């Protein structure tokens, strides 16, 4: 049974899943931009992040923003798979990216490791700001933010520690 006190997968393992599942998307940016097939792994990518949003230390409103992002991005992927016009699915995705920006920035600012704070604030700002300019800037302007996504999750996995209660923390490692 799934309960808040039972850890099925370690936080570190959970943080490694998004970069693995996001790899096909990054490859498709270069090889086959706009490929619909990559939306299937994109759904899995976003579903994997739900566990991280739930376990990251953050205020409830930031978690709500994270879950809102994931919901809207899964919705936009399913819209794309089901051949809803790109401009409609894309607008939904960009709306979700505003929520993603809020979640990345907030959780990053609460993380002690400086590397997570820096990468997370840049990533969150990039996603959110592009959402407001996506109608005038080409989609390629979003790609640098996409490259930061796996970096941020790899930093989470690398810097992760659990406190004595098993709650994930991002405290600096003892030297």
MDAnalysis code that builds the backbone (N, CA, C; Angstrom):
import MDAnalysis as mda
import numpy as np

u = mda.Universe.empty(525, n_residues=175, atom_resindex=np.repeat(np.arange(175), 3), trajectory=True)
u.add_TopologyAttr("name", ["N", "CA", "C"] * 175)
u.add_TopologyAttr("resid", np.arange(1, 176))
u.add_TopologyAttr("resname", ["UNK", "UNK", "UNK", "UNK", "UNK", "UNK", "UNK", "UNK", "UNK", "UNK", "UNK", "UNK", "UNK", "UNK", "UNK", "UNK", "UNK", "UNK", "UNK", "UNK", "UNK", "UNK", "UNK", "UNK", "UNK", "UNK", "UNK", "UNK", "UNK", "UNK", "UNK", "UNK", "UNK", "UNK", "UNK", "UNK", "UNK", "UNK", "UNK", "UNK", "UNK", "UNK", "UNK", "UNK", "UNK", "UNK", "UNK", "UNK", "UNK", "UNK", "UNK", "UNK", "UNK", "UNK", "UNK", "UNK", "UNK", "UNK", "UNK", "UNK", "UNK", "UNK", "UNK", "UNK", "UNK", "UNK", "UNK", "UNK", "UNK", "UNK", "UNK", "UNK", "UNK", "UNK", "UNK", "UNK", "UNK", "UNK", "UNK", "UNK", "UNK", "UNK", "UNK", "UNK", "UNK", "UNK", "UNK", "UNK", "UNK", "UNK", "UNK", "UNK", "UNK", "UNK", "UNK", "UNK", "UNK", "UNK", "UNK", "UNK", "UNK", "UNK", "UNK", "UNK", "UNK", "UNK", "UNK", "UNK", "UNK", "UNK", "UNK", "UNK", "UNK", "UNK", "UNK", "UNK", "UNK", "UNK", "UNK", "UNK", "UNK", "UNK", "UNK", "UNK", "UNK", "UNK", "UNK", "UNK", "UNK", "UNK", "UNK", "UNK", "UNK", "UNK", "UNK", "UNK", "UNK", "UNK", "UNK", "UNK", "UNK", "UNK", "UNK", "UNK", "UNK", "UNK", "UNK", "UNK", "UNK", "UNK", "UNK", "UNK", "UNK", "UNK", "UNK", "UNK", "UNK", "UNK", "UNK", "UNK", "UNK", "UNK", "UNK", "UNK", "UNK", "UNK", "UNK", "UNK", "UNK", "UNK", "UNK", "UNK", "UNK", "UNK", "UNK"])
u.atoms.positions = np.array([
    [0.843, -1.180, 0.000],
    [0.000, 0.000, 0.000],
    [0.889, 1.244, 0.000],
    [0.453, 2.261, -0.697],
    [1.195, 3.511, -0.724],
    [0.773, 4.375, 0.452],
    [1.733, 4.719, 1.268],
    [1.468, 5.617, 2.388],
    [2.582, 6.649, 2.446],
    [2.336, 7.788, 3.088],
    [3.378, 8.813, 3.175],
    [4.607, 8.357, 3.958],
    [4.452, 7.339, 4.806],
    [5.566, 6.906, 5.637],
    [6.367, 5.768, 5.022],
    [5.898, 5.204, 3.925],
    [6.603, 4.087, 3.295],
    [7.277, 4.565, 2.019],
    [8.575, 4.428, 1.970],
    [9.341, 4.857, 0.800],
    [9.479, 3.687, -0.162],
    [8.800, 3.765, -1.310],
    [8.874, 2.703, -2.314],
    [10.191, 2.827, -3.083],
    [10.477, 4.023, -3.559],
    [11.741, 4.317, -4.241],
    [12.431, 5.441, -3.492],
    [13.728, 5.393, -3.444],
    [14.467, 6.465, -2.776],
    [14.298, 7.769, -3.551],
    [14.469, 8.858, -2.850],
    [14.381, 10.165, -3.494],
    [15.423, 10.279, -4.603],
    [16.602, 9.759, -4.351],
    [17.673, 9.809, -5.358],
    [17.249, 9.073, -6.632],
    [16.645, 7.902, -6.489],
    [16.161, 7.150, -7.648],
    [15.083, 7.936, -8.383],
    [14.151, 8.518, -7.617],
    [13.093, 9.328, -8.226],
    [13.674, 10.502, -9.003],
    [14.728, 11.115, -8.484],
    [15.338, 12.267, -9.155],
    [16.098, 11.860, -10.416],
    [16.488, 10.600, -10.512],
    [17.192, 10.128, -11.715],
    [16.228, 9.757, -12.847],
    [14.978, 9.458, -12.523],
    [14.022, 9.075, -13.566],
    [13.740, 10.193, -14.575],
    [13.484, 11.436, -14.149],
    [13.192, 12.480, -15.146],
    [14.288, 12.690, -16.195],
    [15.577, 12.755, -15.816],
    [16.578, 12.924, -16.886],
    [16.596, 11.760, -17.874],
    [16.357, 10.557, -17.367],
    [16.323, 9.390, -18.259],
    [15.124, 9.497, -19.210],
    [13.964, 9.833, -18.655],
    [12.749, 9.904, -19.476],
    [12.711, 11.141, -20.373],
    [13.490, 12.167, -20.035],
    [13.512, 13.391, -20.849],
    [14.495, 13.287, -22.014],
    [15.388, 12.307, -21.975],
    [16.398, 12.148, -23.031],
    [15.787, 12.044, -24.427],
    [14.737, 11.239, -24.647],
    [14.152, 11.203, -26.000],
    [13.654, 12.571, -26.468],
    [13.135, 13.372, -25.551],
    [12.672, 14.711, -25.916],
    [13.843, 15.573, -26.358],
    [14.942, 15.524, -25.610],
    [16.121, 16.314, -25.981],
    [16.668, 15.876, -27.332],
    [16.699, 14.579, -27.567],
    [17.180, 14.063, -28.855],
    [16.248, 14.518, -29.975],
    [14.940, 14.508, -29.703],
    [13.993, 14.903, -30.750],
    [14.124, 16.378, -31.113],
    [14.551, 17.225, -30.160],
    [14.772, 18.639, -30.474],
    [15.739, 18.769, -31.646],
    [16.797, 17.943, -31.641],
    [17.827, 18.029, -32.672],
    [17.497, 17.200, -33.905],
    [16.922, 16.022, -33.716],
    [16.741, 15.074, -34.810],
    [15.386, 15.220, -35.501],
    [14.322, 15.329, -34.719],
    [12.978, 15.359, -35.300],
    [12.087, 16.327, -34.519],
    [12.345, 17.639, -34.665],
    [11.517, 18.597, -33.913],
    [10.035, 18.423, -34.253],
    [9.213, 18.462, -33.212],
    [7.771, 18.336, -33.418],
    [7.276, 16.906, -33.538],
    [8.145, 15.922, -33.299],
    [7.737, 14.520, -33.404],
    [6.694, 14.203, -32.336],
    [5.626, 13.548, -32.737],
    [4.540, 13.214, -31.812],
    [4.919, 12.034, -30.918],
    [5.707, 11.103, -31.408],
    [6.047, 9.902, -30.645],
    [6.711, 10.232, -29.311],
    [7.456, 11.306, -29.260],
    [8.158, 11.676, -28.037],
    [7.184, 12.093, -26.928],
    [5.964, 12.404, -27.289],
    [4.957, 12.788, -26.289],
    [4.647, 11.638, -25.329],
    [4.799, 10.395, -25.776],
    [4.533, 9.245, -24.908],
    [5.528, 9.200, -23.748],
    [6.819, 9.342, -24.049],
    [7.790, 9.375, -22.948],
    [7.664, 10.682, -22.162],
    [7.179, 11.739, -22.819],
    [6.945, 12.998, -22.113],
    [5.903, 12.847, -21.017],
    [4.876, 12.059, -21.287],
    [3.858, 11.793, -20.260],
    [4.497, 11.058, -19.090],
    [5.302, 10.036, -19.375],
    [5.977, 9.294, -18.305],
    [6.933, 10.198, -17.523],
    [7.636, 11.073, -18.233],
    [8.537, 12.043, -17.605],
    [7.784, 12.875, -16.572],
    [6.634, 13.415, -16.974],
    [5.867, 14.270, -16.069],
    [5.256, 13.469, -14.917],
    [4.813, 12.269, -15.180],
    [4.262, 11.441, -14.104],
    [5.332, 11.103, -13.075],
    [6.553, 10.865, -13.512],
    [7.650, 10.576, -12.578],
    [7.933, 11.773, -11.674],
    [7.773, 12.962, -12.203],
    [8.051, 14.172, -11.418],
    [7.002, 14.376, -10.325],
    [5.802, 13.825, -10.494],
    [4.770, 13.976, -9.457],
    [5.272, 13.511, -8.093],
    [6.030, 12.431, -8.072],
    [6.549, 11.917, -6.801],
    [7.571, 12.885, -6.190],
    [8.309, 13.562, -7.038],
    [9.295, 14.522, -6.544],
    [8.592, 15.762, -5.996],
    [7.591, 16.256, -6.716],
    [6.833, 17.417, -6.233],
    [6.256, 17.105, -4.852],
    [5.712, 15.909, -4.687],
    [5.104, 15.532, -3.415],
    [6.126, 15.483, -2.281],
    [7.362, 15.103, -2.591],
    [8.358, 14.886, -1.532],
    [9.313, 16.046, -1.306],
    [9.380, 16.978, -2.239],
    [10.285, 18.122, -2.058],
    [9.744, 19.047, -0.976],
    [10.631, 19.552, -0.118],
    [10.174, 20.528, 0.868],
    [9.782, 21.827, 0.160],
    [8.532, 22.231, 0.317],
    [8.029, 23.456, -0.324],
    [6.692, 23.818, 0.310],
    [6.332, 25.109, 0.245],
    [4.997, 25.485, 0.720],
    [3.921, 24.815, -0.139],
    [2.750, 24.658, 0.430],
    [1.657, 23.975, -0.279],
    [1.344, 24.651, -1.610],
    [1.383, 25.987, -1.661],
    [1.061, 26.684, -2.911],
    [2.100, 26.360, -3.993],
    [3.358, 26.156, -3.605],
    [4.385, 25.801, -4.596],
    [4.163, 24.374, -5.096],
    [3.772, 23.480, -4.190],
    [3.452, 22.116, -4.613],
    [2.252, 22.129, -5.556],
    [1.258, 22.968, -5.246],
    [0.087, 23.080, -6.126],
    [0.517, 23.563, -7.509],
    [1.447, 24.512, -7.559],
    [1.960, 24.984, -8.850],
    [2.662, 23.843, -9.592],
    [3.443, 23.037, -8.862],
    [4.122, 21.897, -9.483],
    [3.135, 20.887, -10.044],
    [2.122, 20.546, -9.263],
    [1.109, 19.604, -9.743],
    [0.306, 20.204, -10.897],
    [0.059, 21.518, -10.846],
    [-0.642, 22.184, -11.953],
    [0.159, 22.101, -13.238],
    [1.477, 22.338, -13.133],
    [2.352, 22.219, -14.307],
    [2.266, 20.822, -14.893],
    [2.409, 19.830, -14.043],
    [2.417, 18.453, -14.526],
    [1.089, 18.090, -15.180],
    [0.004, 18.524, -14.580],
    [-1.319, 18.250, -15.140],
    [-1.470, 18.870, -16.523],
    [-1.068, 20.138, -16.648],
    [-1.221, 20.816, -17.935],
    [-0.276, 20.259, -18.995],
    [0.938, 19.871, -18.596],
    [1.851, 19.310, -19.591],
    [1.401, 17.918, -20.049],
    [0.874, 17.110, -19.130],
    [0.326, 15.810, -19.533],
    [-0.871, 16.040, -20.458],
    [-1.732, 16.982, -20.098],
    [-2.881, 17.312, -20.949],
    [-2.429, 17.726, -22.342],
    [-1.428, 18.605, -22.423],
    [-0.983, 19.068, -23.745],
    [-0.353, 17.927, -24.548],
    [0.343, 17.013, -23.871],
    [0.912, 15.858, -24.581],
    [-0.194, 14.971, -25.136],
    [-1.205, 14.712, -24.334],
    [-2.321, 13.882, -24.797],
    [-3.088, 14.591, -25.920],
    [-3.195, 15.907, -25.833],
    [-3.827, 16.665, -26.922],
    [-3.037, 16.490, -28.218],
    [-1.707, 16.558, -28.119],
    [-0.851, 16.397, -29.295],
    [-0.986, 14.993, -29.876],
    [-0.956, 13.987, -28.998],
    [-1.110, 12.604, -29.446],
    [-2.434, 12.421, -30.175],
    [-3.466, 13.106, -29.712],
    [-4.800, 12.978, -30.302],
    [-5.079, 14.021, -31.377],
    [-4.019, 14.599, -31.906],
    [-4.061, 15.479, -33.079],
    [-4.892, 16.749, -32.899],
    [-4.907, 17.278, -31.685],
    [-5.486, 18.602, -31.458],
    [-4.505, 19.594, -32.095],
    [-4.978, 20.634, -32.729],
    [-4.058, 21.572, -33.386],
    [-2.934, 22.069, -32.452],
    [-1.749, 22.155, -33.039],
    [-0.545, 22.512, -32.279],
    [-0.713, 23.817, -31.500],
    [-1.312, 24.826, -32.114],
    [-1.405, 26.120, -31.431],
    [-2.258, 26.037, -30.165],
    [-3.203, 25.125, -30.098],
    [-4.021, 24.957, -28.890],
    [-3.224, 24.197, -27.821],
    [-2.656, 23.055, -28.204],
    [-1.875, 22.257, -27.248],
    [-0.671, 23.047, -26.742],
    [-0.053, 23.826, -27.618],
    [1.132, 24.612, -27.249],
    [0.771, 25.695, -26.233],
    [-0.363, 26.335, -26.401],
    [-0.788, 27.360, -25.443],
    [-1.039, 26.747, -24.062],
    [-1.618, 25.554, -24.027],
    [-1.836, 24.858, -22.751],
    [-0.484, 24.549, -22.105],
    [0.456, 24.048, -22.906],
    [1.785, 23.710, -22.380],
    [2.471, 24.947, -21.811],
    [2.393, 26.059, -22.518],
    [3.043, 27.285, -22.030],
    [2.395, 27.785, -20.741],
    [1.080, 27.632, -20.631],
    [0.417, 27.983, -19.375],
    [0.944, 27.138, -18.229],
    [1.157, 25.869, -18.490],
    [1.740, 24.985, -17.483],
    [3.154, 25.377, -17.117],
    [3.896, 25.909, -18.090],
    [5.275, 26.295, -17.819],
    [5.383, 27.493, -16.875],
    [4.349, 28.316, -16.822],
    [4.337, 29.388, -15.823],
    [4.308, 28.759, -14.430],
    [3.465, 27.732, -14.266],
    [3.386, 27.027, -12.980],
    [4.688, 26.281, -12.694],
    [5.296, 25.701, -13.731],
    [6.578, 25.014, -13.557],
    [7.627, 25.995, -13.061],
    [7.630, 27.193, -13.651],
    [8.584, 28.210, -13.220],
    [8.439, 28.532, -11.747],
    [7.196, 28.674, -11.293],
    [6.962, 28.948, -9.872],
    [7.492, 27.814, -9.004],
    [7.238, 26.571, -9.418],
    [7.684, 25.427, -8.620],
    [9.206, 25.311, -8.609],
    [9.834, 25.405, -9.788],
    [11.292, 25.293, -9.849],
    [11.961, 26.391, -9.025],
    [11.497, 27.615, -9.170],
    [12.122, 28.728, -8.447],
    [11.943, 28.554, -6.946],
    [10.739, 28.255, -6.503],
    [10.482, 28.146, -5.063],
    [11.257, 26.995, -4.430],
    [11.174, 25.804, -5.019],
    [11.877, 24.668, -4.424],
    [13.389, 24.862, -4.494],
    [13.852, 25.524, -5.529],
    [15.295, 25.767, -5.650],
    [15.780, 26.755, -4.599],
    [15.007, 27.799, -4.381],
    [15.414, 28.788, -3.377],
    [15.419, 28.210, -1.969],
    [14.641, 27.176, -1.737],
    [14.595, 26.533, -0.417],
    [15.679, 25.472, -0.246],
    [16.381, 25.139, -1.306],
    [17.424, 24.109, -1.259],
    [18.758, 24.736, -0.850],
    [19.415, 24.159, 0.138],
    [20.704, 24.721, 0.558],
    [21.816, 24.710, -0.508],
    [21.941, 23.644, -1.335],
    [23.050, 23.670, -2.293],
    [22.914, 24.818, -3.301],
    [23.966, 25.598, -3.401],
    [23.967, 26.764, -4.297],
    [23.736, 26.368, -5.748],
    [24.276, 25.221, -6.151],
    [24.127, 24.783, -7.549],
    [22.658, 24.565, -7.892],
    [21.895, 23.974, -6.977],
    [20.460, 23.751, -7.225],
    [19.729, 25.080, -7.278],
    [20.090, 26.004, -6.383],
    [19.441, 27.322, -6.386],
    [19.686, 28.047, -7.698],
    [20.922, 28.067, -8.147],
    [21.267, 28.809, -9.370],
    [20.584, 28.195, -10.590],
    [20.776, 26.895, -10.795],
    [20.201, 26.236, -11.972],
    [18.672, 26.300, -11.919],
    [18.087, 26.083, -10.745],
    [16.629, 26.089, -10.617],
    [15.999, 27.443, -10.878],
    [16.633, 28.500, -10.404],
    [16.087, 29.843, -10.638],
    [16.206, 30.209, -12.121],
    [17.316, 29.876, -12.736],
    [17.469, 30.141, -14.180],
    [16.447, 29.329, -14.966],
    [16.329, 28.034, -14.650],
    [15.388, 27.155, -15.342],
    [13.956, 27.646, -15.171],
    [13.552, 27.910, -13.941],
    [12.183, 28.357, -13.685],
    [11.874, 29.679, -14.356],
    [12.831, 30.591, -14.309],
    [12.638, 31.898, -14.949],
    [12.529, 31.746, -16.457],
    [13.385, 30.906, -17.030],
    [13.382, 30.684, -18.484],
    [12.029, 30.141, -18.937],
    [11.543, 29.095, -18.238],
    [10.260, 28.489, -18.621],
    [9.111, 29.488, -18.502],
    [9.052, 30.188, -17.388],
    [7.942, 31.117, -17.160],
    [7.997, 32.304, -18.118],
    [9.165, 32.889, -18.284],
    [9.266, 34.067, -19.153],
    [9.003, 33.722, -20.614],
    [9.499, 32.566, -21.057],
    [9.233, 32.173, -22.436],
    [7.729, 32.043, -22.678],
    [7.001, 31.598, -21.667],
    [5.556, 31.416, -21.817],
    [4.858, 32.705, -22.218],
    [5.370, 33.833, -21.758],
    [4.767, 35.116, -22.094],
    [5.239, 35.649, -23.446],
    [6.334, 35.071, -23.959],
    [6.886, 35.528, -25.231],
    [6.779, 34.474, -26.332],
    [6.165, 33.331, -26.010],
    [6.082, 32.217, -26.955],
    [5.335, 32.523, -28.235],
    [4.521, 33.564, -28.228],
    [3.797, 33.905, -29.453],
    [4.646, 34.743, -30.408],
    [5.770, 35.294, -29.921],
    [6.633, 36.100, -30.796],
    [8.025, 35.490, -30.984],
    [8.427, 34.604, -30.095],
    [9.737, 33.954, -30.216],
    [9.575, 32.542, -30.763],
    [10.515, 32.099, -31.581],
    [10.430, 30.719, -32.076],
    [10.580, 29.721, -30.926],
    [10.058, 28.538, -31.128],
    [10.102, 27.485, -30.117],
    [11.535, 27.141, -29.718],
    [12.480, 27.346, -30.599],
    [13.884, 27.026, -30.310],
    [14.412, 27.835, -29.131],
    [13.815, 28.976, -28.826],
    [14.249, 29.773, -27.685],
    [13.959, 29.068, -26.362],
    [13.095, 28.087, -26.366],
    [12.781, 27.328, -25.165],
    [13.821, 26.236, -24.905],
    [14.573, 25.838, -25.917],
    [15.491, 24.707, -25.807],
    [16.550, 24.855, -24.711],
    [17.163, 26.032, -24.494],
    [18.136, 26.110, -23.391],
    [17.515, 25.751, -22.035],
    [16.275, 26.142, -21.830],
    [15.588, 25.732, -20.604],
    [15.429, 24.226, -20.553],
    [15.135, 23.622, -21.701],
    [15.010, 22.165, -21.779],
    [16.299, 21.453, -21.424],
    [17.426, 22.058, -21.774],
    [18.714, 21.448, -21.426],
    [18.984, 21.518, -19.924],
    [18.425, 22.528, -19.260],
    [18.633, 22.664, -17.816],
    [17.779, 21.698, -17.002],
    [16.698, 21.195, -17.570],
    [15.808, 20.286, -16.839],
    [16.566, 19.055, -16.330],
    [17.237, 18.285, -17.201],
    [17.949, 17.110, -16.671],
    [19.085, 17.495, -15.734],
    [19.729, 18.623, -15.991],
    [20.813, 19.072, -15.106],
    [20.276, 19.280, -13.694],
    [19.123, 19.952, -13.569],
    [18.545, 20.237, -12.264],
    [18.195, 18.947, -11.527],
    [17.581, 18.004, -12.226],
    [17.209, 16.747, -11.571],
    [18.446, 15.919, -11.215],
    [19.467, 15.955, -12.040],
    [20.717, 15.257, -11.687],
    [21.357, 15.891, -10.455],
    [21.283, 17.209, -10.345],
    [21.783, 17.878, -9.134],
    [20.990, 17.452, -7.902],
    [19.670, 17.320, -8.049],
    [18.851, 16.834, -6.929],
    [19.337, 15.453, -6.486],
    [19.546, 14.569, -7.441],
    [19.982, 13.210, -7.106],
    [21.355, 13.225, -6.443],
    [22.242, 14.050, -6.942],
    [23.608, 14.103, -6.437],
    [23.675, 14.719, -5.045],
    [22.935, 15.773, -4.816],
    [23.018, 16.514, -3.561],
    [22.064, 16.010, -2.477],
    [21.221, 15.037, -2.801],
    [20.188, 14.585, -1.875],
    [20.754, 13.882, -0.647],
    [20.104, 14.155, 0.481],
    [20.311, 13.414, 1.719],
    [18.945, 13.288, 2.375],
    [18.776, 12.327, 3.257],
    [17.538, 12.227, 4.035],
    [17.857, 12.576, 5.471],
    [16.900, 13.238, 6.133],
    [17.112, 13.514, 7.544],
    [16.818, 12.245, 8.338],
    [16.880, 12.322, 9.650],
    [16.713, 11.130, 10.478],
    [15.335, 10.486, 10.334],
    [14.330, 11.256, 9.928],
    [12.986, 10.721, 9.726],
    [12.798, 10.142, 8.330],
    [13.833, 10.192, 7.497],
    [13.722, 9.699, 6.134],
    [13.112, 10.718, 5.171],
    [12.902, 11.938, 5.652],
    [12.343, 12.991, 4.803],
    [13.457, 13.533, 3.929],
    [13.211, 13.699, 2.606],
    [14.285, 14.191, 1.743],
    [14.692, 15.598, 2.122],
    [15.977, 15.815, 2.159],
    [16.525, 17.144, 2.367],
    [17.604, 17.350, 1.323],
    [17.987, 18.570, 1.168],
    [19.064, 18.872, 0.227],
    [20.175, 19.590, 0.976],
    [20.382, 19.163, 2.198],
    [21.415, 19.791, 3.024],
    [22.790, 19.489, 2.443],
    [23.720, 20.389, 2.670],
    [25.069, 20.135, 2.170],
    [25.619, 18.845, 2.787],
    [26.360, 18.114, 2.008],
    [26.991, 16.898, 2.507],
    [28.116, 17.249, 3.476],
    [28.263, 16.452, 4.539],
    [29.384, 16.711, 5.452],
    [30.703, 16.518, 4.730],
    [31.680, 17.348, 5.052],
    [32.983, 17.231, 4.389],
    [34.007, 16.606, 5.284],
])
